[in-house]
């Protein structure tokens, strides 16, 4: 279980990248998807750093 938690941040970052790809290929008018993907990217990186410091 600890191995999964160490990589949970990376999963969030990849989800944010997928959302950015969806935004790039769609003709979207609103910035909601950009905000959600930015939050996922920032939160995923922070989560990865914090959890790797805790579980080492």
N, C-alpha and C positions, 0 to 999 in steps of 0.2 A: 504494500500500500504506500510505503514511503517513496518508492521509486516512481509511482504514478504522480504523487504530489509534487515531486521535484520537477516534473515536466508539465505540470498543469499550466504554468505560465506560458510555455512554448505553444501549447494548444490554443490558448487565447490569442497569442500573436498571429498564429496561422489563420485563425478564424477572422481576425481583423484584416489580414491580407486578402483573404477570399472576398470579404465584403468590399474592399477597395477595388478588386477586380470586377466584381459585379457592377459597381458604380461606374467604372471606366467603360464598360461595354454596353451599358444601358443609357438611354436618353432620359436621365432623371432631372427634375427641376428643383427639388428640395435638397437641402444639405443634411437631412436627418441621417442618412446612411454614412456620410462622411464623419459626422460627430460620433456615431456609434462605433465606427471602425477605429477612430482615433482613441476613444476611451478604451477599447479592447487592446489596442497596441500598447498604450501607456500602462494600463493596468496589468497586462500580461508580462511586460518587461519588469515592472516593479514586483510582481508576484514571484517571478522566476528568481530574481536576485534575493528577495527576502526569504523564500522557502529554501533556497540552496544554502543560505547562511545558517538557517535553523537546523537543517538535517545533516550538516557536515560534522 
